[in-house]
Amino acid sequence: MTNPTLAAVPATPRARSRPPLPSRTLREEVRRRLVEARDRERTPPERYGFDLRAAARMFWATAVLYRHYFRAECHGLEHLPAGRCLLAANHGSHALAWDGANLITACLLDAEPARLVHAMADHRLMDLPILGAAARRIGAVDGTRATCIRLLRDDSAVLAFPEGSRTHDRTFRQRYRLSPFGPGFAHVALETQAPIVPVAVIGCEEEAPILANPRWLRKLVRTHAAPITPTLVVPLPVRYRIHVGAPIEPTGGLTAANVSATVERVRTAIEELIARGLAARRHVFW
């Protein structure tokens, strides 16, 4: 019997893929597209801690994993606007944010034109001496409304995970069931009139299944999450599939009712993209 919910979901656009490149060629492509994306920014991203040389090295590493380890497929990247936009995605990675890394790598390598996406990160992560510094060098910023608004007014691309850290309390049986959304992303989109691009990331929930997220360990390491997984911090070689939906244009004034309505519109769009992605997936690993 056909599932009426999935039947209502439109067909998935063709995945964007490129033939594998030799290591040296890939390194050159990453740097070229990174320069192209950086130069499109109205305000130099170095203002937020971005560093071209460090970013080129780190994006080369994520590009190798994106193309050869996770063998990522991207569907619908043509929906990504050339100007300001706020990407809103489900968040399923636990040990390390490979979902965000694969998504921003896709926008750099496979979007036309190449985009440098600024991920909104938790301030507790950004305060860590090593991870925080590395995140800033590739364009991530503190996840405050003021910073997000400033970036969007400069016509930048910003990535937000509306579920926030609530996803770390989700069990493996609850994978791909969205946690409650915070309203912050809708607030800044309405204030800046930036289109919201819904994104579903498939594969992130299986890369490192969560066993526990104990409070005592979170306090010990001073982070919002300290997930315990059977693979520690090493992700399984799942096949990532990223589904980018059509932009949702913000309408109406900046009222509590309109913020709530915008949150629900985006949540519904992401749920439909997740349903589409799971229905089309042949297997977790290929």
SULKA-V964900 format. One record per residue. N is the residue number from 1. RES is the residue in one small letter. SS is DSSP state (helix for helix, strand for strand, loop for the rest). PSI is psi in radians with two decimals (999 if undefined). D_FIRST is the distance of its C-alpha to the first C-alpha in whole Angstrom. Layout:
{{N | RES | SS | PSI | D_FIRST} {N | RES | SS | PSI | D_FIRST}}
//
This chain:
{{1 | m | loop | 2.40 | 0} {2 | t | loop | 2.33 | 4} {3 | n | loop | 2.03 | 6} {4 | p | helix | -0.51 | 9} {5 | t | helix | -0.80 | 12} {6 | l | helix | -0.55 | 11} {7 | a | helix | -0.48 | 11} {8 | a | loop | -0.22 | 14} {9 | v | loop | 2.21 | 16} {10 | p | loop | 2.82 | 18} {11 | a | loop | 2.58 | 18} {12 | t | loop | 2.26 | 21} {13 | p | loop | 2.74 | 24} {14 | r | loop | 2.44 | 26} {15 | a | strand | 2.50 | 27} {16 | r | strand | 2.18 | 31} {17 | s | loop | 2.72 | 33} {18 | r | loop | 2.64 | 36} {19 | p | loop | 2.59 | 38} {20 | p | loop | 2.49 | 39} {21 | l | loop | 2.58 | 43} {22 | p | loop | 2.74 | 46} {23 | s | helix | -0.82 | 47} {24 | r | helix | -0.74 | 50} {25 | t | helix | -0.70 | 48} {26 | l | helix | -0.71 | 45} {27 | r | helix | -0.75 | 48} {28 | e | helix | -0.67 | 50} {29 | e | helix | -0.75 | 47} {30 | v | helix | -0.85 | 46} {31 | r | helix | -0.75 | 49} {32 | r | helix | -0.82 | 49} {33 | r | helix | -0.52 | 46} {34 | l | helix | -0.73 | 47} {35 | v | helix | -0.76 | 51} {36 | e | helix | -0.78 | 49} {37 | a | helix | -0.73 | 47} {38 | r | helix | -0.73 | 49} {39 | d | helix | -0.27 | 52} {40 | r | helix | -0.28 | 49} {41 | e | loop | 2.31 | 49} {42 | r | loop | -0.64 | 52} {43 | t | loop | 2.27 | 53} {44 | p | loop | 2.20 | 54} {45 | p | helix | -0.24 | 51} {46 | e | helix | -0.37 | 54} {47 | r | helix | -0.51 | 55} {48 | y | helix | 0.10 | 52} {49 | g | loop | 0.03 | 53} {50 | f | loop | 2.47 | 51} {51 | d | loop | 2.05 | 53} {52 | l | helix | -0.81 | 53} {53 | r | helix | -0.80 | 54} {54 | a | helix | -0.71 | 52} {55 | a | helix | -0.68 | 49} {56 | a | helix | -0.71 | 49} {57 | r | helix | -0.81 | 50} {58 | m | helix | -0.68 | 47} {59 | f | helix | -0.52 | 44} {60 | w | helix | -0.73 | 45} {61 | a | helix | -0.79 | 44} {62 | t | helix | -0.55 | 41} {63 | a | helix | -0.70 | 40} {64 | v | helix | -0.81 | 41} {65 | l | helix | -0.74 | 38} {66 | y | helix | -0.77 | 36} {67 | r | helix | -0.54 | 36} {68 | h | helix | -0.48 | 37} {69 | y | helix | -0.92 | 36} {70 | f | loop | -0.29 | 33} {71 | r | loop | 0.90 | 32} {72 | a | loop | 2.48 | 31} {73 | e | strand | 2.41 | 28} {74 | c | strand | 2.22 | 29} {75 | h | strand | 2.25 | 27} {76 | g | loop | 0.30 | 28} {77 | l | helix | -0.33 | 32} {78 | e | helix | -0.26 | 33} {79 | h | helix | -0.25 | 32} {80 | l | loop | 2.08 | 35} {81 | p | loop | 2.69 | 38} {82 | a | loop | -0.41 | 41} {83 | g | loop | -2.57 | 43} {84 | r | loop | 2.49 | 42} {85 | c | strand | 2.67 | 39} {86 | l | strand | 1.93 | 37} {87 | l | strand | 2.26 | 34} {88 | a | strand | 2.08 | 32} {89 | a | strand | 2.73 | 30} {90 | n | loop | 2.67 | 28} {91 | h | loop | 1.94 | 31} {92 | g | loop | -0.18 | 29} {93 | s | loop | 2.57 | 32} {94 | h | loop | -1.03 | 35} {95 | a | loop | -0.92 | 38} {96 | l | loop | 2.69 | 38} {97 | a | loop | 1.15 | 37} {98 | w | helix | -0.43 | 35} {99 | d | helix | -0.81 | 33} {100 | g | helix | -0.72 | 35} {101 | a | helix | -0.75 | 37} {102 | n | helix | -0.63 | 35} {103 | l | helix | -0.80 | 34} {104 | i | helix | -0.51 | 38} {105 | t | helix | -0.68 | 38} {106 | a | helix | -0.75 | 35} {107 | c | helix | -0.51 | 37} {108 | l | helix | -0.80 | 40} {109 | l | helix | -0.64 | 40} {110 | d | loop | -0.18 | 37} {111 | a | loop | 2.63 | 37} {112 | e | loop | 1.98 | 39} {113 | p | loop | 2.92 | 42} {114 | a | loop | 2.42 | 42} {115 | r | loop | 2.40 | 42} {116 | l | loop | 1.88 | 43} {117 | v | strand | 2.22 | 41} {118 | h | strand | 1.90 | 43} {119 | a | strand | 2.35 | 41} {120 | m | strand | 1.95 | 42} {121 | a | strand | 2.66 | 42} {122 | d | loop | 2.41 | 43} {123 | h | helix | -0.46 | 47} {124 | r | helix | -0.59 | 47} {125 | l | helix | -0.76 | 46} {126 | m | helix | -0.36 | 48} {127 | d | loop | -0.22 | 51} {128 | l | loop | 2.41 | 51} {129 | p | loop | -0.65 | 54} {130 | i | loop | -0.97 | 52} {131 | l | helix | -0.72 | 48} {132 | g | helix | -0.77 | 49} {133 | a | helix | -0.72 | 52} {134 | a | helix | -0.71 | 49} {135 | a | helix | -0.73 | 46} {136 | r | helix | -0.65 | 49} {137 | r | helix | -0.39 | 50} {138 | i | loop | 0.09 | 47} {139 | g | loop | -0.07 | 47} {140 | a | loop | 2.67 | 45} {141 | v | strand | 2.87 | 47} {142 | d | strand | 2.35 | 47} {143 | g | loop | 1.03 | 44} {144 | t | loop | 2.68 | 46} {145 | r | helix | -0.69 | 46} {146 | a | helix | -0.75 | 49} {147 | t | helix | -0.74 | 48} {148 | c | helix | -0.76 | 45} {149 | i | helix | -0.75 | 46} {150 | r | helix | -0.77 | 49} {151 | l | helix | -0.77 | 47} {152 | l | helix | -0.65 | 45} {153 | r | helix | -0.35 | 48} {154 | d | loop | 0.21 | 49} {155 | d | loop | 0.56 | 46} {156 | s | loop | 2.93 | 45} {157 | a | strand | 2.29 | 41} {158 | v | strand | 2.45 | 40} {159 | l | strand | 2.24 | 37} {160 | a | strand | 2.54 | 36} {161 | f | loop | 1.69 | 34} {162 | p | loop | -0.38 | 34} {163 | e | loop | -0.41 | 32} {164 | g | helix | -2.55 | 36} {165 | s | helix | -0.01 | 37} {166 | r | helix | -0.41 | 34} {167 | t | helix | -0.39 | 32} {168 | h | helix | -0.15 | 34} {169 | d | helix | 0.03 | 33} {170 | r | loop | 2.31 | 30} {171 | t | loop | 2.94 | 29} {172 | f | helix | -0.61 | 27} {173 | r | helix | -0.42 | 24} {174 | q | helix | 0.22 | 24} {175 | r | loop | 2.48 | 24} {176 | y | loop | 0.20 | 23} {177 | r | loop | 1.95 | 23} {178 | l | loop | 2.37 | 25} {179 | s | loop | 2.92 | 29} {180 | p | loop | 2.47 | 31} {181 | f | loop | 2.44 | 32} {182 | g | loop | 2.73 | 36} {183 | p | loop | -0.08 | 37} {184 | g | helix | -0.75 | 40} {185 | f | helix | -0.67 | 38} {186 | a | helix | -0.63 | 37} {187 | h | helix | -0.86 | 41} {188 | v | helix | -0.56 | 42} {189 | a | helix | -0.73 | 40} {190 | l | helix | -0.68 | 41} {191 | e | helix | -0.61 | 44} {192 | t | helix | -0.07 | 44} {193 | q | loop | 0.72 | 42} {194 | a | loop | 2.33 | 40} {195 | p | strand | 2.48 | 37} {196 | i | strand | 2.18 | 34} {197 | v | strand | 1.90 | 32} {198 | p | strand | 2.44 | 29} {199 | v | strand | 2.37 | 28} {200 | a | strand | 2.24 | 25} {201 | v | strand | 2.03 | 27} {202 | i | strand | 2.28 | 24} {203 | g | loop | -0.45 | 26} {204 | c | helix | -0.55 | 29} {205 | e | helix | -0.36 | 27} {206 | e | helix | -0.16 | 27} {207 | e | helix | -0.59 | 31} {208 | a | loop | 1.39 | 33} {209 | p | loop | 2.32 | 31} {210 | i | strand | 2.34 | 33} {211 | l | strand | -0.67 | 34} {212 | a | strand | 2.77 | 37} {213 | n | loop | 1.18 | 38} {214 | p | loop | 2.45 | 42} {215 | r | helix | -0.67 | 44} {216 | w | helix | -0.61 | 47} {217 | l | helix | -0.62 | 46} {218 | r | helix | -0.72 | 45} {219 | k | helix | -0.64 | 49} {220 | l | helix | -0.77 | 50} {221 | v | helix | -0.06 | 49} {222 | r | loop | 0.83 | 49} {223 | t | loop | 2.88 | 46} {224 | h | loop | -0.25 | 43} {225 | a | loop | 2.46 | 41} {226 | a | loop | 1.16 | 42} {227 | p | loop | 2.46 | 38} {228 | i | strand | 2.14 | 39} {229 | t | strand | 2.74 | 36} {230 | p | loop | -0.29 | 36} {231 | t | loop | 0.13 | 37} {232 | l | loop | -2.08 | 40} {233 | v | loop | 0.05 | 40} {234 | v | loop | 2.10 | 39} {235 | p | loop | 2.60 | 35} {236 | l | loop | 2.69 | 33} {237 | p | loop | 0.99 | 32} {238 | v | loop | 2.76 | 29} {239 | r | loop | 2.09 | 28} {240 | y | loop | 2.43 | 28} {241 | r | strand | 2.11 | 26} {242 | i | strand | 2.20 | 27} {243 | h | strand | 2.02 | 25} {244 | v | strand | 2.18 | 28} {245 | g | strand | 3.02 | 27} {246 | a | strand | 2.48 | 29} {247 | p | strand | 2.51 | 32} {248 | i | strand | 2.00 | 32} {249 | e | loop | 2.23 | 35} {250 | p | loop | 2.42 | 37} {251 | t | loop | 2.66 | 38} {252 | g | loop | 3.09 | 40} {253 | g | loop | 3.04 | 43} {254 | l | loop | 1.30 | 43} {255 | t | loop | 2.81 | 43} {256 | a | helix | -0.70 | 41} {257 | a | helix | -0.70 | 38} {258 | n | helix | -0.62 | 38} {259 | v | helix | -0.81 | 37} {260 | s | helix | -0.73 | 35} {261 | a | helix | -0.68 | 33} {262 | t | helix | -0.71 | 33} {263 | v | helix | -0.79 | 32} {264 | e | helix | -0.66 | 29} {265 | r | helix | -0.77 | 28} {266 | v | helix | -0.73 | 28} {267 | r | helix | -0.77 | 26} {268 | t | helix | -0.74 | 23} {269 | a | helix | -0.73 | 24} {270 | i | helix | -0.70 | 24} {271 | e | helix | -0.71 | 21} {272 | e | helix | -0.68 | 19} {273 | l | helix | -0.68 | 21} {274 | i | helix | -0.77 | 20} {275 | a | helix | -0.74 | 16} {276 | r | helix | -0.79 | 17} {277 | g | helix | -0.73 | 19} {278 | l | helix | -0.65 | 17} {279 | a | helix | -0.59 | 14} {280 | a | helix | -0.31 | 16} {281 | r | loop | 2.27 | 19} {282 | r | loop | -0.68 | 19} {283 | h | loop | 2.72 | 21} {284 | v | loop | -0.65 | 23} {285 | f | loop | -0.11 | 26} {286 | w | loop | 999 | 26}}
//
